[in-house]
Amino acid sequence: MTPTSIAGEAHKLERGTMSSNESLPGTSPERMPVDVFSDSEAAARAAARHLAEAIVANTATGRKTVLGLATGSTPLGVYQELIRLHREEGLSFRDVISFNLDEYYPINPAELQSYQRFMRENLFDHLDIPAKQVHVPSGTVAEADVAQHCRDYEAAIAAAGGIDIQILGIGRTGHIGFNEPGSARDSRTRLITLDRVTRADAASDFFGEENVPRRAVTMGVGTILASKKVLLLAFGEHKAPVIARAVEGPVTPSVAASFLQEHADARVLLDEAAAHELTRFKCPWTIGTVDWTPATSRRAVLWLARKLDRPILKLTDEDYNEHGMQDLLARHGNAEPINVEVFRSM
């Protein structure tokens, strides 16, 4: 696969990008770069392109590419695109070294829910990556040896030169890897206890929450932040609230993903559903000018009424002025005709 073909794919993918916070200089409350795509497939292809470009560039200079990989439904589209690039465009993974984020503990690698099995079936078995260059935390190491296993995992990452690109998903608790709420910024690979919400979300995979392991081995926040580049992917409406907290909220251990705001090269790739709680989609009038269509006006008035906990017909000129809706107010002269129009439309 050549850099030229990768560049051609980049051009096609850029046309699938719906919007980026880079188009809102100085106004967006987003604290890291965010790209929003029409659907999860387009976002996954864009993420795969980032990986492919790094592999091609590094291979051309004789360097290996070190990838940090995630499991679950979120990165599946990325892996499917990487497999396609390998089969159809000749992208080779012979010079790739991979480190997975985490693994349940304890779990046998042959088990259906094992992340080692997941990675083999969904990626590694379809590529030319040498088996010795694949690393996944062990779910079978004796408990007395887990701490040393974690230190060895960190040492292996360092010996490989550090992770070039880390792929992440995000859990409803804001966890990246299995770094649950309360994880420290400088945490490293370790054995952790899974949050109740995380175990509940995994219940369907294990045919019942009671079967979900209570612990896991995970890279730490500090391990992730040491990566040269980070790509966080999130798809679906259920991820929208935590994405808004991670991207626009304060940096806090209660949302481990918020630490990515401090990374020099972290980027968030979303579909429209996962982006809908971001300010530029939820209430764009609070950060800049908008095109006041009837639909936008209705959405803004409903948002204002909910925010102030006030009936629509009781909204005042001051309410509009104080919440970024001055232009809408100016078009109608005062609040009353806007209130009446929206009220009647309901």
N, C-alpha and C positions, 0 to 999 in steps of 0.2 A: 504494500500500500504506500502510495507516495504522498508527500506533503501537499501536492497540487490537488489530489483527489479529496484529501481531508478538507482543504480550503473550499472546494466546491460544495462539499456537504455542509460546511459552516454557513455558506451563503444561503442555502436552502433553509437551514434551520432558523436563521435570523428572521426570515419572513414569517416563521411560525410563532415568534415571540410576540405576545400581546402587548406587554409594557414592561418598563423597567423604572425603578425609582431614580435612576440617573437622569430621567427626564424632568425631575422636580428639584432642581438645585436650590438648596437653601430653604426649602419649604417642607420637605417630607420628614415625618418623624421616624422613618425607617433608619435604623442605625447600622445597617450593612446592606450591600447590594442585593436586590431582589429582582428576579426575572419571572414574569408571569406568562404562561403559555396557554394556548387554547385548550389543550388537553394534556393528560399525563404522558401520552405517547411522544408528543413533541418535546416535552421537558426531558424525558428519558433519553431521546436521541441527542439532545443538546449536551447532557451530562456525558454520554458515551463519546461524543466528539471531543470534549475536554480531555478524556483519558486517551483517546486515539492520537490526538495531536501530541501529547506528551510522550507517548510511546514512540511515535515516528521520529520526533525530534531527538530524543535521547538515544535511540538506536543508531541514528545517523552519526552521532558523535562517539559511539562506542560505550555509552552508559546504559546501565540497567534502569528500569523504571520501577519504583516501589509504590504499590497501590495499597491503600487501606480500604477494605471492603466491608459491606454491611449485608445483612440478611433480611428476610421478610418480604412482603408483597411490594414495598416501595421500590427497591432497586431492580426488580425482575425485568422491567422494560429496558433498563440500562444493560443488563446482562444479555438479553435477547439481541439488542443492537450490536453489542460487542461480538457475539457469536456470528451475526450476519456479516459484520465487517471482516471477520477472520475468514469465513467461508467464501464470501463473494468478492471481497476486495483485497484479500491477501494480507490482512493485518496480522502480524506474527506476535506471539506472546512468549517466545523463547527467552527474551531478555527482560521479562517481567518477574518481579518478586511480589508476592501478596501477603498481607497480614489482615486477618479478619478481626473485627471489633470484639466479638464476644462469643460465649458458648454457655448453655445451661450447665448447672452443676448440681448433682452428678447426672450424667447421661452417657449412654453408649453411642459411639459414632455411627452405629448401624441403625439406631432408632429413627423412626420416621421424622421426629421433631428435631433431630440433631442438626446443628448448623454445619457440621462437617459434611453430613450427607446432603443437606440443602445446597451447599456450594458445589459439591461434585456433580449433582444432578442438573443444576441450573446454570453452571458455568464451566468448571474446570474440565469435566469430561468431554467438552465440545471444543476445547482449545489445545494449542500445542505447548502450553506452559509446563515446564518440567515439574514433576511431583515434589522434588526436593526444594523447590522455590515457593511452595504453598505452605502457609502457616495459619492454623486456626487454634485458638486456645483449647486445651484438653478438658474434657468433662469427665475423664476417668482417672486422672492422677490421684494418688492417695491424698487424703485431706491433710496429712502431716507434711506433704510435699508441695502443697498448692502455693505457698508463699514463694518458694524457690522457683517453681514453674513460672510464676508471674515475673520474677526478676529475670529469669532466662528469656522470657518473651520480650521484655524491654531491651535486654542486651542484644537480642537478635535484630530488633528494629534498628537499633543504633549501629550495629555492625553492617547493616545493609545501606547505611547512609541516611536513614530517616525516611519517613513517608513523603512521597512527592505529592500525591493527591489522595485525600481521604473522602470516601463517599459515606454520607450519613442519612439516616431517616430520623424521625422524631416521634417519641411516644406522647401520649396524652398528658403525661406528667411533665413533659418537657425534657425527658431524658434523651441523651445521645449515647449510643452504645447502651449499656445498662447502668449509666450514671444517673441514679435516681435522685430526687430532690434531697438537698443537703450535701451533695458531692462537692468536694473542694476543687478550686481552680487548679491546684497543683497535684491532684490525685493521679496516681499511676495504675498500671494494670494490677488488679486485685480481685479477691473474692468478695461479692456483695450479696445482700439480701434484697430480693425483689419486692417492689412496692405492690400493695394490694391491687391497685388499678392496672399495673402492668400484668400481673398474674391473671386478672379477670379478662384482659384483652387477649391473652394467649390461651384462654380456656378452650376455645373451639379447636385449636390445633391439637390439644391434649385430650380431647373428648371429656372435658370437665375440669373446672378450676382445681378440684382436689388432686388432679394428676399433674399439675404444673409444678416443676421444681421450684423450691423456695429460694434458691441461690443461683448465682451465675458468676463466671469469670469474665471480666470486662476490661478493655483498655480504659484508662482514666481520662478525665477531662484534660489533664496536663499532657498526656500522651497524644490526644487528638489535636490539641492546640499547637503541638510541636510540628505537625504536618506543614509542609510548605504551602499547600492549597487545600481548601475544604469546600466540598459541594454538599449542601444539605437539601434533600428533596422531600417534598410533602404533597400529598394528593388527597383530595376529598374534603367535603364540608366539615367532617368531624375533626380535622386537623386545624381548621381556621382559628379557633380561639387560642390555642397554644402557640401557633405561628405568630399571631399578633403580639403575644406576651414576649416571645423570644426575640422578635425583630424590633418592636417599638417600646417594650418595657425596659425597666432597669436591669442591669447586670446583677444577677442574684443566684446563689446556690440553689434556691428553690425551683429555678428553671435552668437546668444545666446548659441547655442550648443557648441561653443568653450570653454565655461566656464567649461565643463566637463573635460577638460584637467587638471584642478586643483583638481578634485575629487580623493580621495584615492582608490576607487574601482569602476571605470566606465569602461564599456566594450562596444565595437561596434560590432554588428553582421550584416553582409552584404551578399547579393548574389553577384555573379560575376559581374553583370551589374552595381550595385551600387559602386563597388570597382574599376572600370576601370580607374578612374582619379587619384587614389593613385599612388605615385611615383613608388612603387615596381611592379605595373602592367603597368603603362604608359611608364616609361623609367627606367627600373631596372638597366641598365648599368651605371647609374649615382650614384648608391649606392653600387654596388658590382659586382662580376663576374657573367656572364650569359653564357648559352649554345648558342653559335652563330650558330643557324640553319639558313637556307636560309630565312625562314619567319621572324625570329628575326632580322636578318641583314637588311632585307628590311624595316621592321618597324622602326628600329633605324635610318636608313639613311633618311627616309621620315620625321621622327621627327626632325632630325638635320637640314634638309633643311628648314622645316617650322620655326623652332626656330630662325635660322639665316636669314630667308627670302632670301635665295640664291638658284639658280638652282642647282640641284643634281650634274651636271657635273662640277660645279665650287667649290665643297667642297674640302678642302685641308687637308693635313696631320695634320696641326695645329688644324683645326676644330675638327677632330676626337680625337686628344690627349686632347684637352681642355674640352671635354664633355663626358668623361668616356668611350670612345670607343677605348682605346689603344690596347686592346687585339684583337679586330677585325682588326685594322690597321696592327698589327704585323703579323697576319695570311696571309695577302695579300701583305705585303711589302710596299705598299703606297696606297693612296686614289683612284688613277685612276681606277684600275680594280674593286673596290667596286662600285664606282660611275657608271661605264659603265654597270655592271651586273644589278644593281637595275634599272637603266634607261631603259635598254632593257626589263626588266621584266614588266615594265609598258606599 
